[in-house]
């Protein structure tokens, strides 16, 4: 199997990390983040394909009785095919309803969603508020509920104030947005200090052998 040269591999990792964190760039910008709630379970599996997802079930845990055979109707968390299948449906939703929403809202689905997580950065409070509400409506047409943990969060207090309390991140709902600091939240696997709008990595030092395999196993925990 061909492998990339060491320099190319290192540059690829750097470009990927920089590209992801740059999705929410710059001072005086308004960032917002939301998750699609149980995304895989919102997309049904074609009936002719459901036999692949058969499983046995013992009613009431009675293992001495004959099990019944069931089939999953929706895509599985952990299924290697699930991200691609569900992302296709997500993008198709954006295309099907393109004429009912602003182009920027449609492009947010096509360019600023990473599987089930949305990261968006805009230069005004008005645009941020507009995108939050319009994006939620657009995805609802496809049966997707866009929230963050699963509720919305933003580094703009004005944007947060425009979002119904029930749709805000749970740890933010009880905060006084006028004076209390916003929390630290996860965004694409890295820590986002929302109050200061800074990214950081929580490094865990593990006792691994100083071999290629050992080093890669540690690095992969952070990226």
Helices and strands as residue ranges (DSSP letters): H 6-21, G 22-24, E 30-36, G 39-42, G 47-53, E 54-57, G 59-61, E 68-71, H 82-96, G 98-100, H 103-111, E 113-114, E 117-122, H 125-140, E 146-147, E 153-154, H 157-162, G 165-167, H 170-173, E 184-187, E 190-193, E 198-200, H 212-222
